[in-house]
Amino acid sequence: MVCELIGKEREKAKQFFSEPHDSLIYTITEGIKGKAYGAGEPVKCVYLHFGYFSFLAGDAKSREARELVTAIRELTKGEEKAVVSYEDGWEALLLQVYPEARLTERSMMEIPPQGLDRDEINRLLENYEQGAYGDYRLQAIDHRLYGILKKEEWADGMVTNFDSYEEFEKYGFGYVMCSGEMPVSGCSVYSYYSTGVGIQVDTKEDHRGKGLAKVASAAMMQECMRRNLRPSWDAANPTSRTIAGHMGFELGTQYRAVIIPECK
């Protein structure tokens, strides 16, 4: 039987992840956002989800594991989800239950012992101040920009995980590069937990290749350091890895996620 985990049961779900690789696991298990489910009595496996991402852990060979995987579409209302597990067995089970699913490669970037590259971050921001990016303007995300980003398809995930601007203002922050009055590139909080934030970075297609995301990311990293928050950067493609590298991140765990397509 699959049951939602609440309160201290949700906190216990973190124990299924030997070392949480993704900041979203903290977001969910701290009870901030998302949902947590368990299967079995006692619980033998768990499923966590928030936004576009989901996580599976526990005994993938158990009867309860198949029950949990089969329930994913119902638990997520048929939305497309990227499902991640750092243990053997789950990927094969997911592809067995959802033969229409596909695999994608992702990279978890890591902050090295010496920390982020403050010199490069400062250099990028100084170049911006000196006019290296022409008419593009760097702005912190305010109420007006929040409203625009909420509707912009290219910016999905930049503010959409916050239910209101008031919540974003309290727990989130971010920076965008604007062309005129419109944001065209940015870096912001995707998720948050007690000691850190997950990062979302993207650029509108016709403004890519100009280094705009590097400037927004530099401002974001500077603010993370000012607030003493640990930024987590999960890269979906080489461009994201390159931008993270400019901030001082190094390539960490490379893994595969199973994309379960939307079910209408």
C-alpha positions in Angstrom: 0.0 0.0 0.0 1.3 3.5 -1.0 0.8 6.2 1.7 1.8 9.8 1.9 4.6 10.5 4.4 4.0 13.5 6.7 5.7 15.0 9.7 8.4 12.9 11.2 7.7 10.2 8.7 8.8 12.5 5.9 12.0 13.4 7.8 12.7 9.6 8.0 12.5 9.4 4.2 15.9 11.1 4.0 17.4 8.0 5.6 16.8 6.1 2.4 19.3 8.3 0.6 22.7 7.4 2.0 24.0 10.9 1.1 21.4 13.2 -0.5 22.9 14.1 -3.9 20.2 16.7 -4.8 19.2 19.7 -2.7 15.5 18.9 -3.6 15.7 15.9 -1.3 16.3 18.3 1.6 13.5 20.6 0.3 11.0 17.7 0.4 12.2 15.9 3.5 12.3 19.1 5.5 8.6 19.5 4.7 9.1 22.8 2.8 7.7 21.8 -0.6 6.7 18.7 -2.6 5.4 15.3 -1.6 6.8 12.2 -0.1 5.3 8.7 -0.3 6.2 5.3 1.1 5.3 1.7 0.3 5.3 -1.2 2.8 4.8 -1.6 6.5 7.4 -0.9 7.7 8.3 1.4 4.7 10.5 -0.5 2.2 10.9 2.2 -0.4 10.1 5.9 -0.9 9.1 8.2 -3.7 9.7 12.0 -3.4 8.6 14.6 -6.0 8.7 18.4 -6.4 8.4 20.4 -9.6 9.8 18.5 -12.5 11.9 16.1 -10.5 11.3 12.9 -8.6 13.4 10.5 -6.5 13.2 6.8 -5.7 15.1 4.9 -3.0 14.8 1.6 -1.1 14.4 -2.0 -2.1 13.9 -1.9 -5.9 13.3 -5.7 -6.0 10.5 -5.7 -3.6 6.8 -6.1 -4.4 6.3 -2.6 -2.8 8.7 -1.1 -5.3 6.6 -2.1 -8.3 3.5 -0.8 -6.5 5.1 2.5 -5.9 6.4 2.9 -9.4 3.1 2.0 -10.9 1.4 4.7 -8.8 3.7 7.5 -10.0 1.3 8.8 -12.7 -1.6 8.9 -10.3 0.5 10.6 -7.6 1.8 13.3 -10.0 -1.5 13.8 -11.9 0.0 12.5 -15.1 2.6 15.3 -15.5 5.9 14.7 -17.1 8.5 13.9 -14.5 12.3 13.3 -14.5 12.7 10.4 -12.1 16.1 9.8 -10.5 17.6 7.0 -8.3 21.1 6.6 -7.2 20.6 2.8 -6.5 20.6 -0.2 -8.8 17.3 -1.7 -10.0 15.1 1.3 -10.2 15.9 2.4 -13.8 15.1 -1.0 -15.2 11.8 -1.2 -13.2 10.8 2.3 -14.4 11.4 1.4 -18.0 9.5 -1.9 -17.6 6.5 -0.2 -16.1 6.7 2.8 -18.5 8.1 1.5 -21.8 7.4 4.9 -23.4 9.8 6.6 -21.0 13.2 7.8 -22.2 16.6 8.3 -20.6 18.5 11.6 -20.3 22.0 12.4 -19.0 22.5 15.0 -16.3 25.5 16.2 -14.2 25.5 17.2 -10.6 28.1 20.0 -10.2 30.1 20.3 -7.0 31.6 23.2 -5.1 35.4 22.4 -4.6 37.0 22.7 -1.2 38.3 26.1 -2.0 34.8 27.4 -2.7 33.3 29.3 -5.6 35.6 31.3 -8.0 35.1 34.8 -6.5 37.7 36.3 -8.8 35.8 35.2 -12.0 32.5 36.1 -10.5 33.7 39.6 -9.7 35.4 39.9 -13.2 32.1 39.0 -14.9 30.2 41.6 -12.9 32.9 44.3 -13.5 32.8 43.6 -17.2 29.0 44.1 -17.1 29.4 47.4 -15.2 32.0 48.6 -17.8 29.4 48.1 -20.6 30.6 44.8 -22.1 27.0 43.6 -22.6 25.7 46.6 -24.5 22.1 47.6 -23.8 21.3 44.5 -21.7 20.5 45.4 -18.1 21.1 43.2 -15.0 18.1 43.4 -12.6 17.1 41.6 -9.4 13.8 39.8 -9.8 11.1 42.1 -8.4 7.3 41.9 -8.4 7.0 43.1 -12.0 9.6 40.7 -13.3 8.2 37.8 -11.2 4.9 38.3 -13.0 6.5 38.3 -16.4 8.7 35.3 -15.8 5.7 33.3 -14.5 4.2 33.5 -18.0 7.4 33.1 -20.1 7.8 29.6 -21.5 11.5 29.9 -21.7 11.8 30.7 -18.0 9.9 27.6 -16.7 11.2 26.8 -13.3 12.7 30.2 -12.7 9.9 31.4 -10.4 7.1 28.8 -11.1 7.9 26.7 -8.0 6.7 29.6 -5.9 3.0 30.0 -5.3 3.2 33.8 -5.0 5.5 36.8 -5.2 5.3 37.1 -1.4 6.7 33.5 -1.1 9.4 34.3 -3.6 10.3 37.5 -1.9 10.6 35.7 1.5 12.5 32.6 0.4 13.7 33.1 -3.1 15.8 35.5 -5.2 17.3 35.8 -8.6 18.7 38.0 -11.3 17.8 38.5 -15.0 19.3 40.2 -18.0 16.8 42.4 -19.6 16.4 43.6 -23.2 14.4 46.7 -22.9 11.7 46.0 -20.2 11.7 42.2 -20.9 13.8 39.5 -19.2 15.6 37.3 -21.7 18.1 35.4 -19.5 18.3 34.7 -15.8 19.4 32.7 -12.8 17.2 32.2 -9.8 16.1 29.9 -6.9 14.5 26.7 -8.1 14.0 25.3 -4.6 15.1 26.2 -1.1 15.8 24.4 2.2 17.3 25.4 5.6 20.9 26.0 4.5 20.9 26.2 0.7 19.1 26.7 -2.6 18.8 24.8 -5.9 19.6 26.9 -9.0 17.7 27.4 -12.2 19.4 29.1 -15.2 18.1 29.7 -18.7 18.1 32.1 -21.7 15.5 32.8 -24.3 16.6 31.1 -27.5 17.2 34.2 -29.6 19.4 35.7 -27.0 21.7 32.7 -26.4 25.4 32.7 -27.1 26.0 36.2 -25.7 27.2 35.3 -22.2 24.1 36.8 -20.5 23.5 33.8 -18.3 27.0 34.0 -16.9 26.4 37.6 -15.7 23.0 36.7 -14.1 24.6 33.6 -12.5 27.5 35.6 -11.2 25.1 38.0 -9.5 23.2 35.0 -8.1 26.4 33.3 -6.7 27.5 36.6 -5.1 24.1 36.9 -3.4 24.3 33.2 -2.2 27.6 33.9 -0.6 26.3 37.1 1.0 23.4 35.1 2.5 25.6 32.2 3.5 23.5 29.8 1.4 24.9 26.8 -0.4 23.9 26.8 -4.1 23.3 23.4 -5.8 23.7 23.2 -9.6 22.3 20.3 -11.6 23.3 20.6 -15.2 21.1 19.3 -17.9 23.5 20.1 -20.8 27.0 21.1 -21.7 26.1 24.8 -21.7 24.9 24.7 -18.2 28.1 22.8 -17.1 30.2 25.5 -18.8 28.4 28.3 -17.0 28.7 26.5 -13.7 32.4 26.1 -14.4 32.8 29.9 -14.7 31.3 30.2 -11.2 33.9 27.7 -9.8 31.8 24.5 -9.8 33.5 21.3 -10.8 32.0 18.2 -12.5 30.6 15.9 -9.9 28.2 12.9 -10.2 27.0 12.2 -13.7 23.8 10.2 -13.7 20.8 9.2 -15.8 17.2 10.3 -15.2 14.2 8.5 -16.5 11.7 10.9 -18.2 8.1 9.7 -17.8 6.2 11.6 -20.4 3.0 13.5 -19.7 -0.2 11.3 -19.7 -3.2 13.3 -20.9 
